[in-house]
Amino acid sequence: MPLTVLFSGGHGRTRQWSASLLKGAYMSRSSSADSEKDITRRFVRRLLGEVRQPVAYRPDWLITTDGAASVFITYAHDDGLFYDVSDSDLTEWSRYQRAFVVFLMGCHSNGLVVPVSELRLRLASADRIPSAKYGDFKLHVVRTNSGLAFREIEGWELSGFLNNYFSLVAENTTGH
């Protein structure tokens, strides 16, 4: 049975998505970081509809043409789930009504879809500050007894964000 998701942006349009679409029916096998991110970009484009790339040299940053949503896709190899997230990027992305970072973990079918607002809040609550040299946060995804977490942010269980692409198209995405 198809699931109807309300497309955000004030247009009042609805679209129907089957569970198989969101579980990877449009995602094929690949072997490199670039191809994994490309598959994910195409998937995000299908979910959000019309999007644009606001900065020519950053193909992994997409925003909806109505400016309501921003998505940034980043990748780490499965054997070392390490990410650099720029503080200035988080500030820029948070200007959008709905903003997300997709942390790909080794392949397109394993991604944490994390709201930027919640990430910023958790970083601040954990007293994390960007590196003095580069102005970025160093984040490591680790597997815990209860699921997934950022090593640098104690007590934040991330499993609820795993492949949660529904949050990209939901009207209200306040996080978990």
HUBEL-V207094 format. One record per pair of residues at least 12 apart in sequence whose ideal C-beta (glycine too) atoms are under 6 Angstrom apart, sorted by the first residue. I is the first residue (numbers start at 1). GAP is how many residues later the second one is. Records with the same first field share a line. If there is no record, write none. Layout:
I: GAP ; GAP
This chain:
2: 14 ; 16
3: 14
4: 12
5: 12 ; 164
6: 165
7: 162
8: 60 ; 163
9: 57 ; 59
22: 143
24: 85
26: 17
27: 12 ; 16 ; 81
33: 42
36: 39 ; 68 ; 71 ; 72
37: 23 ; 36 ; 38
39: 69
40: 33 ; 68
44: 27
47: 118 ; 121 ; 122
48: 16
50: 15
51: 13
52: 13
60: 13
68: 29
69: 29
70: 23 ; 26 ; 29
71: 29
72: 29
73: 29
74: 29
75: 29
77: 29
78: 28
81: 24 ; 60
82: 58
83: 20 ; 56
84: 52
85: 51 ; 52 ; 54
86: 50
87: 43 ; 48
90: 26 ; 30
93: 23
94: 22
98: 75
99: 17
100: 13 ; 15
101: 13
111: 52
112: 46 ; 49
113: 48 ; 51 ; 52 ; 54
114: 47
115: 58 ; 60
118: 57
122: 31 ; 34
126: 27
128: 24
139: 13
147: 12
160: 16
